[in-house]
């Protein structure tokens, strides 16, 4: 049966095969022409492609974090500070912190602003700023959070 199809379409198959061969020859000659006449540009393009790919790969590797960050959320229960907490009087005298400065320190630890502290103690805002700066100097700190931490470590706050 195959022989029957081949004999009927012999001329068509021969023309098709010769056209395919000529097409392959022309493509091969075109490829050689491009490579020979434009070899420098082809090589530069290949090198540029290699370095671009290498750069992208390296950038991805360098920007990936080496340590995986895991965020864990936990509920923290804080113990309520004792109501009648009184700091060591001898330590207050030793550090030079007055009773009023200690009151300001307690209110800072509660998270109040200077304006709120001034309103609660019935003094001016400048007085609170003075007490705060004196506290910072006596505790040798620069910020409110540092003052609270240091006061807790020294036993001035619960």
Short mmCIF file of the C-alpha atoms (twelve columns), coordinates in Angstrom:
data_MODEL
# 
_entry.id   MODEL 
# 
loop_
_atom_site.group_PDB 
_atom_site.id 
_atom_site.type_symbol 
_atom_site.label_atom_id 
_atom_site.label_alt_id 
_atom_site.label_comp_id 
_atom_site.label_asym_id 
_atom_site.label_seq_id 
_atom_site.Cartn_x 
_atom_site.Cartn_y 
_atom_site.Cartn_z 
_atom_site.pdbx_PDB_model_num 
ATOM 1   C CA . UNK A 1   0.000  0.000  0.000   1 
ATOM 2   C CA . UNK A 2   2.871  2.384  0.829   1 
ATOM 3   C CA . UNK A 3   4.516  1.518  -2.460  1 
ATOM 4   C CA . UNK A 4   1.266  2.414  -4.209  1 
ATOM 5   C CA . UNK A 5   1.152  5.869  -2.572  1 
ATOM 6   C CA . UNK A 6   4.834  6.476  -3.364  1 
ATOM 7   C CA . UNK A 7   4.453  5.589  -7.030  1 
ATOM 8   C CA . UNK A 8   1.439  7.879  -7.490  1 
ATOM 9   C CA . UNK A 9   2.991  10.880 -5.732  1 
ATOM 10  C CA . UNK A 10  6.620  10.256 -6.712  1 
ATOM 11  C CA . UNK A 11  7.051  13.609 -8.389  1 
ATOM 12  C CA . UNK A 12  5.465  15.576 -5.516  1 
ATOM 13  C CA . UNK A 13  7.630  13.816 -2.921  1 
ATOM 14  C CA . UNK A 14  10.766 14.411 -4.994  1 
ATOM 15  C CA . UNK A 15  9.993  18.129 -5.387  1 
ATOM 16  C CA . UNK A 16  9.212  18.444 -1.658  1 
ATOM 17  C CA . UNK A 17  12.422 16.702 -0.629  1 
ATOM 18  C CA . UNK A 18  14.528 18.829 -2.989  1 
ATOM 19  C CA . UNK A 19  12.887 22.050 -1.720  1 
ATOM 20  C CA . UNK A 20  13.554 20.999 1.863   1 
ATOM 21  C CA . UNK A 21  17.186 20.274 1.022   1 
ATOM 22  C CA . UNK A 22  17.610 23.623 -0.744  1 
ATOM 23  C CA . UNK A 23  15.977 25.409 2.225   1 
ATOM 24  C CA . UNK A 24  18.343 23.710 4.673   1 
ATOM 25  C CA . UNK A 25  21.321 24.645 2.476   1 
ATOM 26  C CA . UNK A 26  20.200 28.278 2.308   1 
ATOM 27  C CA . UNK A 27  19.673 28.479 6.090   1 
ATOM 28  C CA . UNK A 28  23.103 26.946 6.681   1 
ATOM 29  C CA . UNK A 29  24.708 29.453 4.291   1 
ATOM 30  C CA . UNK A 30  22.816 32.338 5.942   1 
ATOM 31  C CA . UNK A 31  23.982 31.170 9.392   1 
ATOM 32  C CA . UNK A 32  27.587 30.948 8.182   1 
ATOM 33  C CA . UNK A 33  27.277 34.380 6.575   1 
ATOM 34  C CA . UNK A 34  25.998 35.910 9.846   1 
ATOM 35  C CA . UNK A 35  28.651 34.187 11.931  1 
ATOM 36  C CA . UNK A 36  31.550 35.039 9.580   1 
ATOM 37  C CA . UNK A 37  30.589 38.630 8.740   1 
ATOM 38  C CA . UNK A 38  29.214 39.580 12.150  1 
ATOM 39  C CA . UNK A 39  31.291 37.348 14.407  1 
ATOM 40  C CA . UNK A 40  32.463 40.191 16.646  1 
ATOM 41  C CA . UNK A 41  28.908 41.405 17.330  1 
ATOM 42  C CA . UNK A 42  27.672 37.875 17.962  1 
ATOM 43  C CA . UNK A 43  30.470 37.207 20.453  1 
ATOM 44  C CA . UNK A 44  29.915 40.543 22.232  1 
ATOM 45  C CA . UNK A 45  26.179 39.817 22.421  1 
ATOM 46  C CA . UNK A 46  26.836 36.346 23.818  1 
ATOM 47  C CA . UNK A 47  29.227 37.739 26.444  1 
ATOM 48  C CA . UNK A 48  26.715 40.468 27.364  1 
ATOM 49  C CA . UNK A 49  23.974 37.869 27.734  1 
ATOM 50  C CA . UNK A 50  26.187 35.683 29.945  1 
ATOM 51  C CA . UNK A 51  27.169 38.589 32.218  1 
ATOM 52  C CA . UNK A 52  23.595 39.876 32.436  1 
ATOM 53  C CA . UNK A 53  22.382 36.441 33.481  1 
ATOM 54  C CA . UNK A 54  25.244 36.128 35.981  1 
ATOM 55  C CA . UNK A 55  24.446 39.577 37.408  1 
ATOM 56  C CA . UNK A 56  20.768 38.789 37.867  1 
ATOM 57  C CA . UNK A 57  21.565 35.454 39.512  1 
ATOM 58  C CA . UNK A 58  24.137 37.059 41.833  1 
ATOM 59  C CA . UNK A 59  21.758 39.882 42.793  1 
ATOM 60  C CA . UNK A 60  19.054 37.392 43.696  1 
ATOM 61  C CA . UNK A 61  21.500 35.368 45.793  1 
ATOM 62  C CA . UNK A 62  22.866 38.425 47.621  1 
ATOM 63  C CA . UNK A 63  19.489 39.970 48.406  1 
ATOM 64  C CA . UNK A 64  17.990 36.779 49.790  1 
ATOM 65  C CA . UNK A 65  18.097 36.820 53.589  1 
ATOM 66  C CA . UNK A 66  20.430 34.231 55.017  1 
ATOM 67  C CA . UNK A 67  18.402 33.939 58.217  1 
ATOM 68  C CA . UNK A 68  14.748 33.152 58.088  1 
ATOM 69  C CA . UNK A 69  12.779 35.448 60.366  1 
ATOM 70  C CA . UNK A 70  10.078 33.825 62.402  1 
ATOM 71  C CA . UNK A 71  7.674  36.038 64.300  1 
ATOM 72  C CA . UNK A 72  6.162  34.496 67.393  1 
ATOM 73  C CA . UNK A 73  3.360  36.268 69.165  1 
ATOM 74  C CA . UNK A 74  2.797  35.457 72.801  1 
ATOM 75  C CA . UNK A 75  0.535  36.952 75.406  1 
ATOM 76  C CA . UNK A 76  2.496  38.455 78.239  1 
ATOM 77  C CA . UNK A 77  0.794  38.924 81.567  1 
ATOM 78  C CA . UNK A 78  2.251  41.744 83.602  1 
ATOM 79  C CA . UNK A 79  1.978  41.654 87.316  1 
ATOM 80  C CA . UNK A 80  0.265  44.701 88.746  1 
ATOM 81  C CA . UNK A 81  2.806  46.735 90.687  1 
ATOM 82  C CA . UNK A 82  2.243  46.840 94.421  1 
ATOM 83  C CA . UNK A 83  0.139  49.816 95.486  1 
ATOM 84  C CA . UNK A 84  2.273  51.141 98.279  1 
ATOM 85  C CA . UNK A 85  5.677  50.702 96.648  1 
ATOM 86  C CA . UNK A 86  8.253  52.877 98.388  1 
ATOM 87  C CA . UNK A 87  11.819 52.988 97.127  1 
ATOM 88  C CA . UNK A 88  14.838 52.727 99.372  1 
ATOM 89  C CA . UNK A 89  15.223 56.129 101.065 1 
ATOM 90  C CA . UNK A 90  18.973 55.709 101.473 1 
ATOM 91  C CA . UNK A 91  19.390 55.026 97.763  1 
ATOM 92  C CA . UNK A 92  17.304 58.092 96.868  1 
ATOM 93  C CA . UNK A 93  19.521 60.238 99.083  1 
ATOM 94  C CA . UNK A 94  22.660 58.631 97.644  1 
ATOM 95  C CA . UNK A 95  21.625 59.356 94.062  1 
ATOM 96  C CA . UNK A 96  20.275 62.799 94.950  1 
ATOM 97  C CA . UNK A 97  16.803 62.150 93.528  1 
ATOM 98  C CA . UNK A 98  14.194 64.255 95.337  1 
ATOM 99  C CA . UNK A 99  10.694 63.048 96.236  1 
ATOM 100 C CA . UNK A 100 9.186  65.225 93.517  1 
ATOM 101 C CA . UNK A 101 11.625 63.876 90.903  1 
ATOM 102 C CA . UNK A 102 10.716 60.363 92.021  1 
ATOM 103 C CA . UNK A 103 7.002  61.206 91.543  1 
ATOM 104 C CA . UNK A 104 7.798  62.511 88.046  1 
ATOM 105 C CA . UNK A 105 9.728  59.298 87.351  1 
ATOM 106 C CA . UNK A 106 6.712  57.222 88.408  1 
ATOM 107 C CA . UNK A 107 4.419  59.198 86.103  1 
ATOM 108 C CA . UNK A 108 6.909  58.863 83.241  1 
ATOM 109 C CA . UNK A 109 6.834  55.106 83.848  1 
ATOM 110 C CA . UNK A 110 3.029  55.193 83.582  1 
ATOM 111 C CA . UNK A 111 3.474  56.562 80.067  1 
ATOM 112 C CA . UNK A 112 2.243  60.095 80.645  1 
ATOM 113 C CA . UNK A 113 3.494  63.016 78.568  1 
ATOM 114 C CA . UNK A 114 5.144  66.043 80.142  1 
ATOM 115 C CA . UNK A 115 1.916  68.027 79.738  1 
ATOM 116 C CA . UNK A 116 -0.126 65.301 81.454  1 
ATOM 117 C CA . UNK A 117 2.393  65.050 84.299  1 
ATOM 118 C CA . UNK A 118 2.289  68.828 84.776  1 
ATOM 119 C CA . UNK A 119 -1.510 68.769 84.937  1 
ATOM 120 C CA . UNK A 120 -1.554 65.898 87.419  1 
ATOM 121 C CA . UNK A 121 1.035  67.485 89.757  1 
ATOM 122 C CA . UNK A 122 -0.363 71.032 89.333  1 
ATOM 123 C CA . UNK A 123 2.946  72.522 88.198  1 
ATOM 124 C CA . UNK A 124 4.112  74.177 84.998  1 
ATOM 125 C CA . UNK A 125 5.402  72.315 81.974  1 
ATOM 126 C CA . UNK A 126 8.836  73.906 82.427  1 
ATOM 127 C CA . UNK A 127 9.041  72.514 85.958  1 
ATOM 128 C CA . UNK A 128 8.371  68.997 84.650  1 
ATOM 129 C CA . UNK A 129 11.003 69.466 81.956  1 
ATOM 130 C CA . UNK A 130 13.490 70.573 84.610  1 
ATOM 131 C CA . UNK A 131 12.677 67.587 86.825  1 
ATOM 132 C CA . UNK A 132 13.001 65.253 83.818  1 
ATOM 133 C CA . UNK A 133 16.363 66.634 82.764  1 
ATOM 134 C CA . UNK A 134 17.605 66.411 86.381  1 
ATOM 135 C CA . UNK A 135 16.425 62.786 86.521  1 
ATOM 136 C CA . UNK A 136 18.164 61.968 83.246  1 
ATOM 137 C CA . UNK A 137 21.383 63.523 84.530  1 
ATOM 138 C CA . UNK A 138 21.225 61.743 87.907  1 
ATOM 139 C CA . UNK A 139 20.417 58.386 86.293  1 
ATOM 140 C CA . UNK A 140 22.977 59.017 83.521  1 
ATOM 141 C CA . UNK A 141 20.517 58.367 80.675  1 
ATOM 142 C CA . UNK A 142 19.329 60.282 77.605  1 
ATOM 143 C CA . UNK A 143 15.776 59.047 77.011  1 
ATOM 144 C CA . UNK A 144 12.629 58.347 79.003  1 
ATOM 145 C CA . UNK A 145 12.687 54.612 78.248  1 
ATOM 146 C CA . UNK A 146 16.302 54.359 79.414  1 
ATOM 147 C CA . UNK A 147 15.384 56.198 82.633  1 
ATOM 148 C CA . UNK A 148 12.530 53.763 83.332  1 
ATOM 149 C CA . UNK A 149 14.729 50.706 82.677  1 
ATOM 150 C CA . UNK A 150 17.559 52.017 84.840  1 
ATOM 151 C CA . UNK A 151 15.175 52.994 87.652  1 
ATOM 152 C CA . UNK A 152 13.660 49.504 87.624  1 
ATOM 153 C CA . UNK A 153 17.096 47.894 87.717  1 
ATOM 154 C CA . UNK A 154 18.098 50.118 90.648  1 
ATOM 155 C CA . UNK A 155 14.897 49.340 92.563  1 
ATOM 156 C CA . UNK A 156 13.417 52.837 92.288  1 
ATOM 157 C CA . UNK A 157 10.365 51.551 90.415  1 
ATOM 158 C CA . UNK A 158 8.417  48.312 90.848  1 
# 
